[in-house]
Amino acid sequence: MKETEVVSTKWLENMAFEFEINGHNLIIDATEEVGGQDRGPRPKPLMLAALGGCTSMDVVSILKKMRVELKSLNVNVEGELSEEHPKRFTKMHVIYEMEGDNLPMEKLKKAVSLSEDRYCGVSAVYKEVMEITSEIRIKG
């Protein structure tokens, strides 16, 4: 039997909705200009967060197995939106900012590559409809 994920969406008021995701609650809302109260993020940026979260978890896990110790990892995902409606992402760029002592660039590249090409299910879906690029920056 195939594994299934379920997210429950409940309308709160105006443009605010509450999601239950894995037993956690998240509110999304629109800006005041379009009838919301700005009580939470908008849906499209959550797509960027999904990619950032998915690949971050992969990279940390892979680097631990490679015995590479990070002091910090920040992942920023930039998304370019189409000009026409429906407004959708046409490209995403992932920036991995890593900090640590004597980080081996080849292992960092390998971990990112494995996440992007093999393990991150969010990346796999997004790649079917848009270009995804990435870069690694070592801090410090």
ZIQUI-V739171 format. One record per pair of residues at least 4 apart in sequence whose C-alpha atoms are under 8 Angstrom apart, sorted by the first residue. I is the first residue (numbers start at 1). GAP is how many residues later the second one is. D is the distance in Angstrom with one decimal. If there is no record, write none. Layout:
i->I gap->GAP d->D
i->I gap->GAP d->D
This chain:
i->6 gap->15 d->7.6
i->7 gap->12 d->6.6
i->7 gap->13 d->5.9
i->7 gap->14 d->5.4
i->7 gap->15 d->7.8
i->8 gap->11 d->5.5
i->8 gap->12 d->5.2
i->8 gap->13 d->7.1
i->9 gap->8 d->6.6
i->9 gap->9 d->5.8
i->9 gap->10 d->4.6
i->9 gap->11 d->6.7
i->10 gap->7 d->5.5
i->10 gap->8 d->5.2
i->10 gap->9 d->6.4
i->11 gap->4 d->7.8
i->11 gap->5 d->6.3
i->11 gap->6 d->4.5
i->11 gap->7 d->6.4
i->12 gap->4 d->5.4
i->12 gap->5 d->5.2
i->12 gap->6 d->6.7
i->13 gap->4 d->7.3
i->14 gap->21 d->6.5
i->14 gap->22 d->6.0
i->15 gap->14 d->5.5
i->15 gap->15 d->5.8
i->15 gap->20 d->6.3
i->15 gap->21 d->4.9
i->15 gap->22 d->7.6
i->16 gap->11 d->6.8
i->16 gap->12 d->5.7
i->16 gap->13 d->4.3
i->16 gap->14 d->7.0
i->16 gap->20 d->6.6
i->16 gap->21 d->7.6
i->16 gap->23 d->7.2
i->16 gap->24 d->8.0
i->17 gap->10 d->5.6
i->17 gap->11 d->5.4
i->17 gap->12 d->6.4
i->18 gap->7 d->6.6
i->18 gap->8 d->5.6
i->18 gap->9 d->4.3
i->18 gap->10 d->6.4
i->19 gap->5 d->8.0
i->19 gap->6 d->5.5
i->19 gap->7 d->5.1
i->19 gap->8 d->6.2
i->19 gap->9 d->7.9
i->20 gap->4 d->5.4
i->20 gap->5 d->4.6
i->20 gap->6 d->6.6
i->21 gap->4 d->6.3
i->21 gap->5 d->7.5
i->26 gap->14 d->7.9
i->27 gap->12 d->6.9
i->27 gap->13 d->5.4
i->27 gap->14 d->7.4
i->28 gap->11 d->6.7
i->28 gap->12 d->4.4
i->28 gap->13 d->5.0
i->28 gap->14 d->5.7
i->28 gap->15 d->6.9
i->29 gap->7 d->5.8
i->29 gap->8 d->6.7
i->29 gap->9 d->5.4
i->29 gap->10 d->5.5
i->29 gap->11 d->5.0
i->29 gap->12 d->6.0
i->29 gap->13 d->5.8
i->30 gap->4 d->6.5
i->30 gap->5 d->6.8
i->30 gap->6 d->4.4
i->30 gap->7 d->6.5
i->30 gap->8 d->5.5
i->30 gap->9 d->7.7
i->30 gap->10 d->7.6
i->30 gap->11 d->7.5
i->30 gap->12 d->6.1
i->31 gap->4 d->6.6
i->31 gap->5 d->4.9
i->31 gap->6 d->5.9
i->31 gap->7 d->4.8
i->32 gap->4 d->4.6
i->32 gap->5 d->5.1
i->32 gap->6 d->6.4
i->41 gap->4 d->7.2
i->41 gap->5 d->7.4
i->42 gap->4 d->7.0
i->43 gap->4 d->7.1
i->44 gap->4 d->7.2
i->45 gap->4 d->6.4
i->46 gap->4 d->6.0
i->47 gap->4 d->6.5
i->48 gap->4 d->6.2
i->48 gap->29 d->5.8
i->48 gap->30 d->7.2
i->48 gap->31 d->7.0
i->48 gap->44 d->7.9
i->49 gap->4 d->5.9
i->49 gap->28 d->7.4
i->50 gap->4 d->6.0
i->50 gap->72 d->6.8
i->51 gap->4 d->6.1
i->51 gap->26 d->7.6
i->51 gap->69 d->8.0
i->51 gap->71 d->5.6
i->51 gap->72 d->6.2
i->52 gap->4 d->5.9
i->52 gap->23 d->6.0
i->52 gap->24 d->6.8
i->52 gap->25 d->6.2
i->52 gap->42 d->7.4
i->53 gap->4 d->6.2
i->54 gap->4 d->6.5
i->54 gap->66 d->5.8
i->54 gap->67 d->7.6
i->54 gap->68 d->6.6
i->55 gap->4 d->6.1
i->55 gap->57 d->7.7
i->55 gap->60 d->5.8
i->55 gap->61 d->7.0
i->55 gap->65 d->5.8
i->55 gap->68 d->7.8
i->56 gap->4 d->6.2
i->56 gap->17 d->7.9
i->56 gap->19 d->6.8
i->57 gap->4 d->6.2
i->58 gap->4 d->6.0
i->58 gap->53 d->7.8
i->58 gap->57 d->5.6
i->58 gap->61 d->7.0
i->58 gap->62 d->7.0
i->59 gap->4 d->6.0
i->59 gap->52 d->5.4
i->59 gap->53 d->5.9
i->59 gap->56 d->6.4
i->60 gap->4 d->6.2
i->61 gap->4 d->6.5
i->62 gap->4 d->6.3
i->62 gap->49 d->5.7
i->63 gap->4 d->6.1
i->63 gap->5 d->5.1
i->63 gap->6 d->7.2
i->63 gap->44 d->7.5
i->63 gap->45 d->7.3
i->63 gap->48 d->6.3
i->64 gap->4 d->5.7
i->64 gap->5 d->6.7
i->66 gap->41 d->7.5
i->68 gap->35 d->7.2
i->68 gap->36 d->7.9
i->68 gap->39 d->7.9
i->69 gap->31 d->6.6
i->69 gap->32 d->7.9
i->69 gap->34 d->8.0
i->70 gap->28 d->6.9
i->70 gap->29 d->5.9
i->70 gap->30 d->4.8
i->70 gap->31 d->7.8
i->70 gap->33 d->7.9
i->71 gap->27 d->7.6
i->71 gap->28 d->5.3
i->71 gap->29 d->4.8
i->71 gap->30 d->8.0
i->72 gap->25 d->8.0
i->72 gap->26 d->5.7
i->72 gap->27 d->5.1
i->72 gap->28 d->7.0
i->73 gap->23 d->7.0
i->73 gap->24 d->5.7
i->73 gap->25 d->4.6
i->73 gap->26 d->6.5
i->74 gap->22 d->6.1
i->74 gap->23 d->5.0
i->74 gap->24 d->6.6
i->75 gap->19 d->6.8
i->75 gap->20 d->5.6
i->75 gap->21 d->4.7
i->75 gap->22 d->6.1
i->76 gap->18 d->5.8
i->76 gap->19 d->5.1
i->76 gap->20 d->6.7
i->77 gap->15 d->6.6
i->77 gap->16 d->5.6
i->77 gap->17 d->4.5
i->77 gap->18 d->6.3
i->78 gap->14 d->5.5
i->78 gap->15 d->5.1
i->78 gap->16 d->6.5
i->79 gap->10 d->6.0
i->79 gap->11 d->7.5
i->79 gap->12 d->5.8
i->79 gap->13 d->4.4
i->79 gap->14 d->6.5
i->80 gap->9 d->5.4
i->80 gap->10 d->5.7
i->80 gap->11 d->5.2
i->80 gap->12 d->6.3
i->81 gap->6 d->6.1
i->81 gap->7 d->5.3
i->81 gap->8 d->4.4
i->81 gap->9 d->5.8
i->81 gap->10 d->7.5
i->82 gap->4 d->7.9
i->82 gap->5 d->5.3
i->82 gap->6 d->5.5
i->82 gap->7 d->6.2
i->82 gap->8 d->6.1
i->83 gap->4 d->6.5
i->89 gap->41 d->7.3
i->90 gap->39 d->7.7
i->90 gap->40 d->5.2
i->90 gap->41 d->6.9
i->91 gap->39 d->5.3
i->91 gap->40 d->4.8
i->91 gap->41 d->5.9
i->92 gap->38 d->7.5
i->92 gap->39 d->6.5
i->92 gap->40 d->4.9
i->92 gap->41 d->6.5
i->93 gap->39 d->5.7
i->93 gap->40 d->4.7
i->93 gap->41 d->5.3
i->94 gap->38 d->7.5
i->94 gap->39 d->6.2
i->94 gap->40 d->4.5
i->94 gap->41 d->6.5
i->95 gap->39 d->5.7
i->95 gap->40 d->5.1
i->95 gap->41 d->6.0
i->95 gap->42 d->7.2
i->96 gap->38 d->7.6
i->96 gap->39 d->6.2
i->96 gap->40 d->4.7
i->96 gap->41 d->6.0
i->97 gap->39 d->6.1
i->97 gap->40 d->4.8
i->97 gap->41 d->5.8
i->97 gap->42 d->6.5
i->98 gap->38 d->7.5
i->98 gap->39 d->6.3
i->98 gap->40 d->4.9
i->98 gap->41 d->5.9
i->99 gap->4 d->7.7
i->99 gap->39 d->5.7
i->99 gap->40 d->5.0
i->99 gap->41 d->6.4
i->100 gap->39 d->7.9
i->100 gap->40 d->7.8
i->103 gap->5 d->7.6
i->104 gap->4 d->6.4
i->105 gap->4 d->6.1
i->106 gap->4 d->6.1
i->107 gap->4 d->6.1
i->108 gap->4 d->6.3
i->108 gap->28 d->7.9
i->109 gap->4 d->6.0
i->109 gap->27 d->7.6
i->110 gap->4 d->6.1
i->111 gap->4 d->6.3
i->112 gap->4 d->6.1
i->113 gap->4 d->5.8
i->113 gap->5 d->7.8
i->114 gap->4 d->5.2
i->114 gap->5 d->6.4
i->115 gap->4 d->4.8
i->115 gap->5 d->5.2
i->116 gap->4 d->5.9
i->116 gap->7 d->6.1
i->116 gap->8 d->7.4
i->117 gap->6 d->7.9
i->117 gap->7 d->7.3
i->118 gap->6 d->8.0
i->120 gap->4 d->6.4
i->121 gap->4 d->6.4
i->122 gap->4 d->6.2
i->123 gap->4 d->5.9
i->123 gap->9 d->8.0
i->124 gap->4 d->6.9
i->125 gap->4 d->7.5
i->126 gap->4 d->6.1
i->126 gap->5 d->8.0
i->126 gap->6 d->7.7
i->127 gap->4 d->6.0
i->127 gap->5 d->6.3
